[in-house]
């Protein structure tokens, strides 16, 4: 046998060993992976009720004037008064955020000719405010309207440390899933061997949210609003977990 033939058989032998090794590895892996017929899935749920400790509200000022400068100046004056009022009520600057600011022309149309007529300009600015002392929510709604706010809404009560509440609900959901798994072991005569898949989801189905007032009311009627009695209620957090077991 010459050197070339010897080299050929060496390559062939190495190739055979590699193919055999891969085949054995695949076979072992297939045996170690449970088939779909040897899997069972259980779903558990947990609920936690938490008293909200933060109120979140949207406060807007809309101002119209024939001159764009007058519209913006008037709007800025009112917004600045509202911000000063909020800070006087111990609302931290980091909890006051401008979420909208725009200026645009206001037009009307002649009935006969359809001609567009410029009537003036509208300036609109919105603040999103976190109120960490929920007992002050009604007072802040009333005070903001006195300072010129003509749209107050999207009031929502939240739990500031929401992740802790979610963790509590998740733990309850996992315990619920474990109980269901034990029941199935007994009823079906199987044994849960190991977890092969896990997923979770948390949500708040009934968070308190409603509009306080809107700009449909004229400014004079807005100023006459008394301090409303706002109740925070409770928020429900639901966690759902899905666990898939390999069974024997």
N, C-alpha and C positions, 0 to 999 in steps of 0.2 A: 504494500500500500504506500503510495507516494505521499508527499507532504500535502498536496492539494486535496487528495481524497480524505486524508486524516483531518484536515481543517474543516472539510464539509461535514463529516460525521460529528465533529465537536459542536458545530453550530446547530445541527439538527437535534442533537441531544439536549443542548441548552434550551432550544425552543420548546421541545417536548416538556421539559421540567417546568418552564414558565407557564405553559398552557395548563398543565396538570395542577400547578399551585393555584392559579386563578380559579380553575374549576372547583377545587376543594374549598376555597375561600367563599365562593358564591354559594356552594351547597350548605356550608356551615351557617352562613348569614341567613339563608332562606329558612333553615330550621330554627334559628334563634328568633326570627321575626314571626309573631303570631299572625295567623291568617284572620281575615275579616270574620270568619265564623267563630273564632275564639276571642272575640272582643265584645265588651258590653259597655254601654255609656249611661251614666246617671247624671241628672241635673239637680242641683240644690239651690235654694234661694234663702236670702236673709234680709230682714227689714230692720232699720233703726230709725227712730224718730228723734229729731234734734230741734231744739229751740233756736231759731236764727238769732245771731248777735250783730248782724250788720244789715243796714238798709241801703239799697242802691237806687238812686233816682236820677232822672233826666230833667234838667231845667233849661228851658229855651226862652230866648227873647227875639221877637220879630218886630222890626221897626220899618215903617214906610215913610218916604218923604219925596217931594218932587226933585230935590237935589241929592245926589249920591253922597256928598260930604255930610250933609245934615243927617241922612239916614244912618251912616256909619258912626258919626259922632254920638248921636242919640243912643244907638245900640251899645256902643262901647261904654258910655256913661252908665247905662243900666246894668250891664254885665259886671262892670267894676264895682258898682254898689252891691250887687248880689254876692260877689266874691268876698268883699270886705265884711258883709253880714255873715257869711259862712265861717270865715276865720274868727269873727267875734264870738261865734257859737262853738268855738274850739274844734272846728273841722280842720284837720291837718292839710297843709298845702299838697302833699302827695296824694290825698284823697279827692282832689278837685282836678278834673281833666277836661280840657276842651275837646269835644268830639265832633264838632261841626262848625264851620264858618263859611258863609257864602253871601255874595251880593249879586243881585240880578235885576234887570229892568222889569217894570210892570207895565203891561200894555192892555189896551182895550181896542175894540173894533167898531167902526161906524156901521150901523145897521144897513144903511142905504148903499154905501159904496164898498163896504168891507175893508176900508182903509185902516191900517194899524196905527194907533195913536199911543205915543209914549206918555204914560201918566206919572211916572216917577220911578223910584228904586226901592227895593226891599233888602234890608240887611237882616241876616239871621245867624245867631250863634247859640250853640248848645253846650251845656256842661253835664258831665256825668259825675255824680257826687256820691261818695261812700260815707254813710252816717253810722259811726261805730257805737254811738249811744242811741239805741232805737227809740228811747223815750222822747227824743228830740225831733223825730220825723215829722209829726204834725206841726210843730212849731216852725220847722224849717220850710215846710210847704207854704204855710201862711206868711212867713216873713219874706220869702222869695217873691211871692206875688205882690206884696206891698212895695218891693224894690223894683218892680217892673217886669217880672217874668210873666209871659202870657201863654206858656205851654209847659205844663208839668205832668210828667207821666212815666210809664215804664217802671213803676216802683216795684222792686223785688227785694225780698228778704232772703238772705243767704247765711250760711254758717261759714265763718272766716276760716276755721281749721277744718275744711271739708274733707281732706285726705284722711284724717283720723276717724271721722265718722264712716267713711267708705271702708276703711280697714276693719272696723267693727262689724259692718254689714257683711263683708267678705268672709270673715271668720265664721259667722253664723251660717253663711251659705255653704262653706266647706263642711262644717259639722253636719248640716242637713244632708249633704250629698253622701257623706260617710255612713250615716244612718240608713239611707236608702240602699247603699251598696251592701250593707250587712243583711238587710231584709231580703235582698235578691239572692244573696248566697244561700240563705236558709230556704227560700221558696223554690229556687231552681236547682239546688243541690250542686252548686259550683263553688270554686274558690277564686277570689280575686288575687292574682299573682303580683302584678305590678301596674303602675300607671304609665300609659303610653301616649296620652294626650291630655292637655288641660287648657281651658280658656275661661275668661271671666269678663263680666260686664257690670258696671255700676251706673245707675241713673236716678234722677229725682223726678218722679212723675207729676208731683203736685206742688211745685214751688209757688209761693205766694207772689202774684204779679198782677198789677192792675194799673189803669191810668188814673191819676189823681184829678187833673183838670186839663182841658185843652184850649187852644186858642179860639175855639168857636165862641167862647164867652168874650164879651167886650172887656176892655181894660177896666172900665169903671166897676163892672160886676166882679171882676177878679180881685180888685182891691177890697171889696166888701166881704171876702171870704173869711170866716172865722177859723180858728185852729181846729183841724179835724182830729177825731179820736182814732188813731191808727193802732190796729192789733196785729202783732207779728204771727201769732199762731205757731204751728210746728211744721217742719219740713220732713218728708219721708224719703229716706235713701234706700233703694233696693239694689242688692247685689245678686247676680246669678252666676254660678260656676257650672261648667260642664267638664266632667272627668270621664275619660275612657280607660277601662281596665282590660288587661289581658287576663283571661280566665282559664281555669283548668277543670 
